[in-house]
Amino acid sequence: MRSFVRCFRVAWLLLNGWYTPQVIDQTSLLDKWPPPKKYSHHDWLGWTQADQATNNQIQDYCKTLRQRLRESITSSVAEDFRSSKDPVDQLLWRLRNEER
């Protein structure tokens, strides 16, 4: 997750003209997720916009995976999981229900 957040933010900053060489010295800030509520450096506006774009990307990814999860399970597979006594199957079924 950290490498994705860092790379996406840097790419966004580059693409939108906000990248400066000082970004290299701010690796710990680039890796922080969720982002801080307020930045103290002069490029705070660009970073805030990069954070919003990153958040949108993560939410879109989660939405896509939830949709695929809903569409990929058949009623017979669902019934197998529901009636299984295997602890791993039960855990997976609970996790799936939470993600739905």
N, C-alpha and C positions, 0 to 999 in steps of 0.2 A: 504494500500500500504506500509506504513512504516513497519508494522510488517512482511510482506512478505519479503521486502528488507533486514531487519535485520536478520531474520531467515535464508534466503537463503545465505546471506554472511557468517554468522557464520557456517552454515552447510558446505559451500564450504571450509572455512578456516580449519575446523575440518577434513574434508575428505582429504584435500591435505597437511596436516601437517604444516599449517601456524598458527594454533590457539595457542594463549598464554593467560595466565590469565589476562593480561592487557586489553584484548578485553572487559572485563566486564566494565571497566572504560571508554570505548569509545562508549557508547550507542548513544550519540548524533551524532557521526560520522557514526555509523552503520545505523542510521535512515535517513541520508541525501541522498536524491536522486533528481536530478542527483548528482553523486559523485563529490567531488572537483577535479579540474584539477591536483592537486599535493598534495601528503601527506607529512607531515613533520616527521612522526615517522619511526623507523627503519624497520618496516615490510611493507613498502610501496609497494614493488613488489607483495607480496601476496594479498594485498588489491586491487591493480590495476587489478590483474587477477580475483579476486572474483567479482569485478565490471563488468568486461567484461562478465563473466559467467552469472551474474545477468541480464545484458542488453540482452544477447542472449536469456535467458529464457523468459523475458518479450516480446521481439520481436516475438519469436515463439508462445507465447500465443496469441498475437494480430493477427498474421497471421492466426492462427487456427480459431479464432473467426470471422475474416473477411470472411474466406472461408465458415464457417457455415452460416453466414449471407447471403452470395450470394446463397448458395444452399437451404436455408430454405424457401425462399419466392416464392410463385407461382405467375403467371401472374395476376390471379384474385385478389389476396390479394394486389399486387402492384397497380393495377388499383383502388381498393377501397381506398388505402391510397392517391394516386395521386388526386382523385376527392373528397376527404373528405373535409368538411368545418370545422371540429372539429380542434381547434388550437393545441391540443395535438397530433392528428394524423399528422398534417402538420409539427409540430416540429420533430416528430419521423421520418417522411419521409425525411426531410432535413438532420437529423443526420445520417440516414442510407446512404443517398447519399454521405455525406462527408466521411463516413467510407469506402465506396466502393473505 
